[in-house]
Amino acid sequence: MEIHSIGLKELKEVNQFYAEITADLRKKGVNQWDRFYPNRFVIKTDLKKGNLFGIQADKQVVGAVALDTNESKKYRALLWEDVNGTPLIIHRLAVHPQYQGKGFGKKLLQFAEDYAMTNGHTSIRLDVFSDNPGALTMYERAGFQERGIIRFPFRKVPYKCFEKILG
């Protein structure tokens, strides 16, 4: 399955995709996302800027990832290995519950690495909800190194920050 840029015409479908994932996470006791995040404004911005990429199956989005260079200001306090390069930031990587465990997350991560190298990035950074064991394991297995912990408002649990040096 090919990964492609997702356009603004797919806003309703993408909003539904993230809503279903949020509901599934909550059902599993992972309170990572809610009605405030990711919200339709964040998603619409991804689509407008051309930063959201996805996998489709059965004529629906089953996996997605946002890629850009927008780091949280909270990242500044961390000790990153890549201090002089241009990191790519991964946001909102998700796979629909019905398609989890089939390698789509790995495929999205590989796409992010290829995209980063093609576009001259020297590393990839991201933050992960520390109570999401599946996501933490996926990034660790993919060779990402933990660089520290940050906290976001209204979140009881911290986020672990990871980095992968490219090249």
N, C-alpha and C positions, 0 to 999 in steps of 0.2 A: 504494500500500500504506500502510495506516494504522499509525501508531506508537501503541502502547498500553503501559500499565503491565504488567509481568510479575510474576506472583504466585508464592507459595511452592510451589504445586502443580506448577510448571514447573522446580523445582530440578534434577532429574536431566537434563532437556533442556538447561538453561542450562550446567550443569557440562560436558556433552558438547560443547556449542557452543564454550566457551572452550578445552577440551582440543584440539579439532580446529584451532582458530586457532593455539594455541601450537605444535602440531606443524608446521603449515604455516610459521609464522614461522621456526622452527628449521631447517626444510628449506631456507629461503631465506637462512639465515645471519644472521637477526635474532634474537639471543638476549635478547629483551626479557622474555619470560615463561617460566616454568618450572613445575615441580611445586609450588613454594612460593607462587607468585603468578601469576595470581589463583587462590586456593584456594577450596575449598568453603565455608569459614567466611566469607570475604570476600563471596562470592557470596550465601550464605544471608542475611547481614546486609543486603545490598542489597535482597533480595526481602522480608525481614521489614519493613524500613522503607519499602517502596514506592518505592525510589529507582532501580530498574532499569526501563528502557523499551526496547521492542524492536519490530522489524519481523518479521513472519512471512510465509513463502512456502512453498508445498508442505507446509503443516501443521507447519513447524518454524521455530525462531528463526534468522533469517539475518543479523540486525544488532542490536546492543544498545549502550546507553550508560547509565552510572550518573550521576545528577545529585544533588548535595547541597551543603552549605556546609562540608564538612570539608576544611580545607586541611592539608597537611603542615606541620609546625612549621618545616621547612626553607624554606618560602615567606617566613618573616618577614625573612630576610636580603636579600630582593630588593627592588628599587625598582619598585613597582607604580605605575601612573598613578592608579588608583582607590583612594585612601587613606581616603576617608570613606564610601564606599558599602557595599553588601552584595553581594559577588561570589558567583556560582554556580560550583561546581567540577565539571568534567567528569572522570570516571574511566572507564577500561576501555571506551572506545569501540572497537567491533570489528565487522567484517563477515566473514561466513563466506567462505572462499576461493572457493567455487563461485559466489558472488554479488558478488565484488569487481569494480570497474570499471563498475558499473551505476548509480552515483549514490546508493547507499544510505548511504555515509559522509556525503555532502553533506546528504542528507535528515535524518540523525540530528543533524548539526550545526545545521541550520535549526530542527529541533524543539527543541534545547537553547536556541537564541536565543529562540524564541517562548516557551518555558517560563520562561526567565529574566525576560523582560519582563513576562509575565503575572503572575509572582510577585514583582514589585518589585525584582528584582536590577538592579544598575547596571553590572555587567561579568561576564565569564566568564573563568575562569582554568583552566589545565591544565598538565600536564607531559608531555613526549614523549621517549621513548627516542631519543637523538641518532643512533643507527645504524638508524633506521627512516625511510628517505627518503620513502616513500609517505605516511606520516602527517605528516611535517614539511611536505611540499609541500601537502597538503590543508589544514592549518591556516593556512599562509601565504596560500594562495589565498583562503581564507575571511575574510581580513582580520585575523587574529590577529597581534599584535606580540610579538617575542621580548623577554623581560624579564630573562633571566639563566639561569644553569645551577646545578643542584643535583645532589648525589650521594646514592644510596641504598646501604645496606649490601649486600654480596655482589653488587654490580653493577659490572662493569669499566668501563662506559661511562656518562658523565653523562646527565642528562635536561635538556632545554631547556624552560624555562617560558615560557608564552605568556599574553597577556591580550587581550581584546577589550572595548572600552568600548561600552556599549549606549546607545541613545537618540538 
